[in-house]
Amino acid sequence: MAEIQLDSKSRQAFLDAQKNEITEHFIYSKLAQVIKDEHNRQVLNKIANDEKAHYEFFRRYTNQDVSPSRLQIWFYYLISRVFGLTFGVKLMENGEGKAKENYKQMETVVPDIQKIEEDEDRHERQLIEMINEERLEYVGSMVLGLNDALVELTGALAGLSFALQNTRLTAIAGLITGIAASLSMAASEYLSVKAEHGKSAKHPIKASVYTGIAYVFTVFFLILPFLVCTSSYVALIWTMINAVAIIGIFTFYISVAKDLSFKIRFLEMAGLSFAVAGITFLIGIVIRHFLHIDV
């Protein structure tokens, strides 16, 4: 290998790349230790070894050891354990955009850097092919529960807010509606999956549980403002903010794990929920006016 003198800017870029590679080596190694699937474990260990090789590649030019980022190691490890391997690893891979830009700039100094780029791209393809998580198989059930709860309950709460103008009564009515709807949705999902007769990998009971939990979780956060506030309008505004937050968090999770567009799905779910809420709010006005409700 010919001796290459690095200027201060290039040297810092190489050191940053070293730190990134050794950090990812430890992340993949740590995840491989807790993965039960043998094939997935082998792939993660192979990628971890590749990352270590990349680290050694850069070290030949810097002649300096670099410590990994302990914070990043624990962050991505915990994210992967809580939200799933697919989400954690893809979130990490999506954050490599800056590293790839640095590699492009380094090609003028070290042409061999192109092999590192090819390895990074191969890692992404391997990760997509290797991971088969149960929770991702039931994303459709979770979407069903979340979407139905958001659309149905935001609309119901908007209508009840104006018709009743009493946060406690609205909360009670919304809670009864939400619990009944969650049981109904869970039962419907169970029958739907069971009716597929082996065409789906999903288990009917698990699918119904995922749907029901997603629904109940959403119901709780949408009704919470009506249990805390005394003003129906403040509670409704807070509820709509909670709805946007739930949509944003879940859409981000799905967009990362499933490689989907965040913006399109977010606007679609948010737009539908707010449209239904607006219509039912108007219905609440009409009902209060014509039925002369005074609570």
C-alpha positions as a Markdown table, in Angstrom:
| # | Residue | x | y | z |
|---|---|---|---|---|
| 1 | Met | 0.0 | 0.0 | 0.0 |
| 2 | Ala | 1.5 | 3.3 | -1.1 |
| 3 | Glu | 2.0 | 5.9 | 1.6 |
| 4 | Ile | -0.7 | 8.5 | 1.5 |
| 5 | Gln | -0.4 | 11.8 | 3.4 |
| 6 | Leu | -3.7 | 13.0 | 4.6 |
| 7 | Asp | -4.4 | 16.7 | 5.1 |
| 8 | Ser | -6.2 | 17.7 | 8.3 |
| 9 | Lys | -9.7 | 17.7 | 6.8 |
| 10 | Ser | -9.2 | 14.3 | 5.2 |
| 11 | Arg | -7.7 | 12.8 | 8.3 |
| 12 | Gln | -10.7 | 14.0 | 10.4 |
| 13 | Ala | -13.1 | 12.5 | 7.8 |
| 14 | Phe | -11.2 | 9.2 | 8.1 |
| 15 | Leu | -11.3 | 9.3 | 11.9 |
| 16 | Asp | -15.0 | 10.0 | 11.8 |
| 17 | Ala | -15.5 | 7.0 | 9.4 |
| 18 | Gln | -13.4 | 4.8 | 11.7 |
| 19 | Lys | -15.6 | 5.8 | 14.7 |
| 20 | Asn | -18.8 | 5.0 | 12.7 |
| 21 | Glu | -17.5 | 1.6 | 11.6 |
| 22 | Ile | -16.3 | 0.4 | 15.0 |
| 23 | Thr | -19.6 | 1.7 | 16.6 |
| 24 | Glu | -21.7 | -0.3 | 14.1 |
| 25 | His | -19.4 | -3.3 | 14.6 |
| 26 | Phe | -20.3 | -3.4 | 18.3 |
| 27 | Ile | -24.0 | -2.7 | 17.6 |
| 28 | Tyr | -24.4 | -5.6 | 15.2 |
| 29 | Ser | -22.3 | -7.9 | 17.6 |
| 30 | Lys | -24.4 | -7.0 | 20.6 |
| 31 | Leu | -27.7 | -7.6 | 18.6 |
| 32 | Ala | -26.4 | -10.9 | 17.3 |
| 33 | Gln | -25.9 | -12.1 | 20.9 |
| 34 | Val | -29.6 | -11.8 | 21.7 |
| 35 | Ile | -31.1 | -13.0 | 18.4 |
| 36 | Lys | -32.6 | -16.5 | 18.6 |
| 37 | Asp | -32.8 | -17.2 | 14.9 |
| 38 | Glu | -29.6 | -18.9 | 13.9 |
| 39 | His | -29.6 | -17.6 | 10.3 |
| 40 | Asn | -30.2 | -14.0 | 11.4 |
| 41 | Arg | -27.5 | -14.3 | 14.0 |
| 42 | Gln | -25.0 | -15.5 | 11.4 |
| 43 | Val | -25.8 | -12.6 | 9.1 |
| 44 | Leu | -25.5 | -10.1 | 11.8 |
| 45 | Asn | -22.1 | -11.5 | 12.9 |
| 46 | Lys | -21.0 | -11.4 | 9.2 |
| 47 | Ile | -22.0 | -7.7 | 9.0 |
| 48 | Ala | -20.3 | -7.0 | 12.3 |
| 49 | Asn | -17.1 | -8.6 | 11.0 |
| 50 | Asp | -17.3 | -6.5 | 7.8 |
| 51 | Glu | -17.7 | -3.3 | 9.8 |
| 52 | Lys | -14.6 | -4.3 | 11.8 |
| 53 | Ala | -12.7 | -4.8 | 8.5 |
| 54 | His | -13.8 | -1.4 | 7.4 |
| 55 | Tyr | -12.5 | 0.1 | 10.7 |
| 56 | Glu | -9.1 | -1.6 | 10.1 |
| 57 | Phe | -9.1 | -0.3 | 6.5 |
| 58 | Phe | -9.3 | 3.3 | 7.7 |
| 59 | Arg | -6.9 | 2.7 | 10.5 |
| 60 | Arg | -4.2 | 1.8 | 8.0 |
| 61 | Tyr | -4.3 | 5.4 | 6.8 |
| 62 | Thr | -4.7 | 7.2 | 10.1 |
| 63 | Asn | -2.5 | 4.9 | 12.3 |
| 64 | Gln | -4.7 | 5.7 | 15.2 |
| 65 | Asp | -7.2 | 3.8 | 17.2 |
| 66 | Val | -10.7 | 5.2 | 17.8 |
| 67 | Ser | -13.2 | 4.4 | 20.5 |
| 68 | Pro | -16.8 | 3.5 | 19.6 |
| 69 | Ser | -19.7 | 5.7 | 20.6 |
| 70 | Arg | -21.1 | 3.9 | 23.7 |
| 71 | Leu | -24.2 | 6.1 | 23.6 |
| 72 | Gln | -25.0 | 5.1 | 20.0 |
| 73 | Ile | -24.4 | 1.4 | 20.8 |
| 74 | Trp | -26.9 | 1.4 | 23.7 |
| 75 | Phe | -29.3 | 3.7 | 21.9 |
| 76 | Tyr | -29.7 | 1.4 | 18.9 |
| 77 | Tyr | -29.5 | -1.8 | 21.0 |
| 78 | Leu | -32.4 | -0.6 | 23.2 |
| 79 | Ile | -34.4 | 0.7 | 20.2 |
| 80 | Ser | -34.0 | -2.7 | 18.6 |
| 81 | Arg | -35.0 | -4.6 | 21.7 |
| 82 | Val | -38.1 | -2.4 | 22.4 |
| 83 | Phe | -39.4 | -1.7 | 18.9 |
| 84 | Gly | -37.9 | -4.7 | 17.1 |
| 85 | Leu | -34.8 | -5.7 | 15.2 |
| 86 | Thr | -36.2 | -4.5 | 11.9 |
| 87 | Phe | -36.9 | -1.0 | 13.1 |
| 88 | Gly | -33.7 | -0.5 | 15.0 |
| 89 | Val | -31.4 | -1.8 | 12.3 |
| 90 | Lys | -33.1 | 0.1 | 9.5 |
| 91 | Leu | -33.2 | 3.3 | 11.5 |
| 92 | Met | -29.4 | 2.9 | 11.9 |
| 93 | Glu | -28.9 | 2.2 | 8.2 |
| 94 | Asn | -31.1 | 5.2 | 7.2 |
| 95 | Gly | -28.7 | 7.3 | 9.3 |
| 96 | Glu | -25.8 | 6.3 | 7.2 |
| 97 | Gly | -26.5 | 8.9 | 4.5 |
| 98 | Lys | -23.9 | 11.3 | 5.8 |
| 99 | Ala | -21.3 | 8.5 | 6.0 |
| 100 | Lys | -21.9 | 7.6 | 2.3 |
| 101 | Glu | -21.4 | 11.2 | 1.3 |
| 102 | Asn | -18.1 | 11.2 | 3.2 |
| 103 | Tyr | -17.1 | 8.1 | 1.3 |
| 104 | Lys | -17.8 | 9.8 | -2.0 |
| 105 | Gln | -15.5 | 12.7 | -1.0 |
| 106 | Met | -12.8 | 10.3 | 0.2 |
| 107 | Glu | -12.6 | 8.5 | -3.2 |
| 108 | Thr | -10.4 | 11.3 | -4.5 |
| 109 | Val | -7.9 | 10.5 | -1.8 |
| 110 | Val | -8.3 | 6.7 | -1.6 |
| 111 | Pro | -9.9 | 5.0 | -4.6 |
| 112 | Asp | -10.3 | 1.7 | -2.7 |
| 113 | Ile | -13.0 | 3.3 | -0.6 |
| 114 | Gln | -15.5 | 2.2 | -3.3 |
| 115 | Lys | -15.4 | -1.3 | -1.9 |
| 116 | Ile | -16.6 | 0.0 | 1.5 |
| 117 | Glu | -19.5 | 1.7 | -0.3 |
| 118 | Glu | -20.4 | -1.6 | -2.0 |
| 119 | Asp | -20.3 | -3.4 | 1.4 |
| 120 | Glu | -22.7 | -0.9 | 2.9 |
| 121 | Asp | -25.2 | -1.3 | 0.1 |
| 122 | Arg | -24.9 | -5.1 | 0.4 |
| 123 | His | -25.6 | -4.8 | 4.2 |
| 124 | Glu | -28.9 | -3.1 | 3.5 |
| 125 | Arg | -30.0 | -5.7 | 1.0 |
| 126 | Gln | -29.1 | -8.5 | 3.4 |
| 127 | Leu | -30.9 | -6.9 | 6.3 |
| 128 | Ile | -34.1 | -6.6 | 4.3 |
| 129 | Glu | -33.9 | -10.2 | 3.2 |
| 130 | Met | -32.9 | -11.7 | 6.5 |
| 131 | Ile | -35.4 | -10.3 | 9.0 |
| 132 | Asn | -38.7 | -12.0 | 9.6 |
| 133 | Glu | -40.3 | -10.5 | 12.7 |
| 134 | Glu | -43.6 | -11.6 | 14.0 |
| 135 | Arg | -44.7 | -8.1 | 15.0 |
| 136 | Leu | -44.3 | -6.9 | 11.4 |
| 137 | Glu | -46.6 | -9.7 | 10.2 |
| 138 | Tyr | -49.3 | -8.1 | 12.3 |
| 139 | Val | -48.7 | -4.5 | 11.3 |
| 140 | Gly | -51.9 | -4.7 | 9.2 |
| 141 | Ser | -53.9 | -5.6 | 12.3 |
| 142 | Met | -52.3 | -2.8 | 14.3 |
| 143 | Val | -53.1 | -0.3 | 11.4 |
| 144 | Leu | -56.7 | -1.5 | 11.4 |
| 145 | Gly | -57.0 | -0.9 | 15.1 |
| 146 | Leu | -55.3 | 2.4 | 15.2 |
| 147 | Asn | -56.9 | 3.8 | 12.1 |
| 148 | Asp | -60.4 | 2.7 | 13.1 |
| 149 | Ala | -60.0 | 4.1 | 16.6 |
| 150 | Leu | -58.6 | 7.4 | 15.3 |
| 151 | Val | -61.3 | 8.0 | 12.7 |
| 152 | Glu | -64.2 | 6.7 | 14.8 |
| 153 | Leu | -63.4 | 8.1 | 18.2 |
| 154 | Thr | -62.1 | 11.5 | 17.1 |
| 155 | Gly | -65.3 | 11.9 | 15.2 |
| 156 | Ala | -67.5 | 10.7 | 18.1 |
| 157 | Leu | -65.6 | 12.9 | 20.6 |
| 158 | Ala | -66.0 | 16.0 | 18.3 |
| 159 | Gly | -69.7 | 15.4 | 17.9 |
| 160 | Leu | -70.2 | 14.7 | 21.7 |
| 161 | Ser | -68.2 | 17.7 | 22.7 |
| 162 | Phe | -70.6 | 20.1 | 21.1 |
| 163 | Ala | -73.8 | 18.1 | 21.7 |
| 164 | Leu | -73.1 | 17.6 | 25.4 |
| 165 | Gln | -70.6 | 20.3 | 26.3 |
| 166 | Asn | -69.7 | 18.4 | 29.4 |
| 167 | Thr | -66.2 | 16.8 | 29.5 |
| 168 | Arg | -67.1 | 14.1 | 32.0 |
| 169 | Leu | -70.2 | 13.0 | 30.1 |
| 170 | Thr | -68.2 | 13.1 | 26.9 |
| 171 | Ala | -65.4 | 11.0 | 28.4 |
| 172 | Ile | -67.9 | 8.4 | 29.7 |
| 173 | Ala | -69.7 | 8.2 | 26.4 |
| 174 | Gly | -66.4 | 8.0 | 24.5 |
| 175 | Leu | -65.0 | 5.4 | 26.8 |
| 176 | Ile | -68.1 | 3.2 | 26.5 |
| 177 | Thr | -68.0 | 3.6 | 22.7 |
| 178 | Gly | -64.3 | 3.0 | 22.5 |
| 179 | Ile | -64.3 | -0.2 | 24.6 |
| 180 | Ala | -67.3 | -1.6 | 22.7 |
| 181 | Ala | -65.7 | -0.8 | 19.4 |
| 182 | Ser | -62.3 | -2.3 | 20.4 |
| 183 | Leu | -64.0 | -5.6 | 21.3 |
| 184 | Ser | -65.9 | -5.5 | 18.1 |
| 185 | Met | -62.8 | -4.8 | 16.0 |
| 186 | Ala | -60.8 | -7.5 | 17.7 |
| 187 | Ala | -63.6 | -10.0 | 17.1 |
| 188 | Ser | -63.9 | -9.0 | 13.5 |
| 189 | Glu | -60.2 | -9.3 | 12.9 |
| 190 | Tyr | -60.3 | -12.8 | 14.5 |
| 191 | Leu | -63.0 | -13.9 | 12.2 |
| 192 | Ser | -61.4 | -12.3 | 9.2 |
| 193 | Val | -58.0 | -14.0 | 9.7 |
| 194 | Lys | -59.6 | -17.3 | 10.6 |
| 195 | Ala | -61.7 | -17.2 | 7.4 |
| 196 | Glu | -58.5 | -17.1 | 5.3 |
| 197 | His | -57.9 | -20.8 | 6.0 |
| 198 | Gly | -54.1 | -20.8 | 6.0 |
| 199 | Lys | -53.7 | -18.2 | 3.2 |
| 200 | Ser | -52.2 | -15.9 | 5.8 |
| 201 | Ala | -49.3 | -16.5 | 8.2 |
| 202 | Lys | -51.1 | -14.6 | 10.9 |
| 203 | His | -52.7 | -16.4 | 13.8 |
| 204 | Pro | -56.4 | -15.4 | 14.4 |
| 205 | Ile | -56.0 | -14.8 | 18.1 |
| 206 | Lys | -52.7 | -12.9 | 17.9 |
| 207 | Ala | -54.2 | -10.7 | 15.1 |
| 208 | Ser | -57.3 | -9.9 | 17.2 |
| 209 | Val | -55.1 | -9.1 | 20.2 |
| 210 | Tyr | -52.8 | -6.8 | 18.2 |
| 211 | Thr | -56.0 | -5.0 | 16.8 |
| 212 | Gly | -57.6 | -4.7 | 20.2 |
| 213 | Ile | -54.5 | -3.4 | 22.0 |
| 214 | Ala | -53.9 | -0.8 | 19.3 |
| 215 | Tyr | -57.5 | 0.3 | 19.6 |
| 216 | Val | -57.5 | 0.5 | 23.4 |
| 217 | Phe | -54.2 | 2.3 | 23.4 |
| 218 | Thr | -55.6 | 4.9 | 21.0 |
| 219 | Val | -58.9 | 5.2 | 22.9 |
| 220 | Phe | -57.0 | 6.0 | 26.2 |
| 221 | Phe | -54.9 | 8.8 | 24.7 |
| 222 | Leu | -57.9 | 10.4 | 22.9 |
| 223 | Ile | -60.2 | 10.4 | 25.9 |
| 224 | Leu | -57.5 | 11.4 | 28.5 |
| 225 | Pro | -58.0 | 15.2 | 27.8 |
| 226 | Phe | -61.7 | 14.9 | 28.6 |
| 227 | Leu | -60.8 | 13.4 | 32.0 |
| 228 | Val | -58.4 | 16.2 | 32.8 |
| 229 | Cys | -60.0 | 19.4 | 31.3 |
| 230 | Thr | -63.2 | 21.1 | 32.2 |
| 231 | Ser | -63.6 | 22.9 | 28.9 |
| 232 | Ser | -64.9 | 20.8 | 26.1 |
| 233 | Tyr | -63.2 | 22.9 | 23.4 |
| 234 | Val | -59.8 | 22.7 | 25.1 |
| 235 | Ala | -60.2 | 19.0 | 25.6 |
| 236 | Leu | -61.1 | 18.5 | 22.0 |
| 237 | Ile | -58.1 | 20.5 | 20.8 |
| 238 | Trp | -55.9 | 18.5 | 23.1 |
| 239 | Thr | -57.4 | 15.3 | 21.7 |
| 240 | Met | -56.8 | 16.3 | 18.1 |
| 241 | Ile | -53.1 | 17.1 | 19.1 |
| 242 | Asn | -52.9 | 13.6 | 20.7 |
| 243 | Ala | -54.3 | 12.1 | 17.5 |
| 244 | Val | -51.7 | 13.8 | 15.3 |
| 245 | Ala | -49.0 | 12.6 | 17.7 |
| 246 | Ile | -50.2 | 9.0 | 17.6 |
| 247 | Ile | -50.4 | 9.1 | 13.8 |
| 248 | Gly | -46.9 | 10.7 | 13.6 |
| 249 | Ile | -45.3 | 8.1 | 15.9 |
| 250 | Phe | -46.9 | 5.1 | 14.3 |
| 251 | Thr | -46.4 | 6.3 | 10.7 |
| 252 | Phe | -42.7 | 6.9 | 11.5 |
| 253 | Tyr | -42.4 | 3.4 | 12.8 |
| 254 | Ile | -44.1 | 1.9 | 9.8 |
| 255 | Ser | -42.2 | 4.1 | 7.3 |
| 256 | Val | -38.8 | 3.0 | 8.7 |
| 257 | Ala | -39.7 | -0.7 | 9.2 |
| 258 | Lys | -41.5 | -1.2 | 5.9 |
| 259 | Asp | -39.6 | 1.4 | 3.7 |
| 260 | Leu | -42.7 | 3.4 | 3.0 |
| 261 | Ser | -43.2 | 7.1 | 2.5 |
| 262 | Phe | -43.8 | 8.9 | 5.8 |
| 263 | Lys | -45.3 | 12.0 | 4.3 |
| 264 | Ile | -48.0 | 10.3 | 2.2 |
| 265 | Arg | -49.2 | 7.9 | 4.9 |
| 266 | Phe | -49.2 | 10.6 | 7.6 |
| 267 | Leu | -51.2 | 13.1 | 5.5 |
| 268 | Glu | -53.6 | 10.3 | 4.5 |
| 269 | Met | -54.4 | 9.2 | 8.1 |
| 270 | Ala | -54.4 | 12.7 | 9.6 |
| 271 | Gly | -56.6 | 14.1 | 6.8 |
| 272 | Leu | -59.1 | 11.3 | 7.2 |
| 273 | Ser | -59.3 | 11.6 | 10.9 |
| 274 | Phe | -59.7 | 15.4 | 10.8 |
| 275 | Ala | -62.3 | 15.3 | 8.0 |
| 276 | Val | -64.5 | 12.8 | 10.0 |
| 277 | Ala | -64.0 | 14.9 | 13.2 |
| 278 | Gly | -65.1 | 18.0 | 11.4 |
| 279 | Ile | -68.2 | 16.3 | 9.9 |
| 280 | Thr | -69.3 | 14.8 | 13.2 |
| 281 | Phe | -68.7 | 18.1 | 15.0 |
| 282 | Leu | -71.2 | 19.7 | 12.6 |
| 283 | Ile | -73.6 | 16.8 | 13.2 |
| 284 | Gly | -73.3 | 17.6 | 16.9 |
| 285 | Ile | -74.2 | 21.2 | 16.3 |
| 286 | Val | -77.3 | 20.1 | 14.3 |
| 287 | Ile | -78.4 | 17.6 | 16.9 |
| 288 | Arg | -78.0 | 20.0 | 19.8 |
| 289 | His | -80.0 | 22.7 | 17.9 |
| 290 | Phe | -82.9 | 20.5 | 16.7 |
| 291 | Leu | -83.2 | 18.3 | 19.8 |
| 292 | His | -82.7 | 21.3 | 22.1 |
| 293 | Ile | -80.2 | 19.4 | 24.3 |
| 294 | Asp | -79.1 | 21.4 | 27.3 |
| 295 | Val | -76.8 | 19.4 | 29.6 |
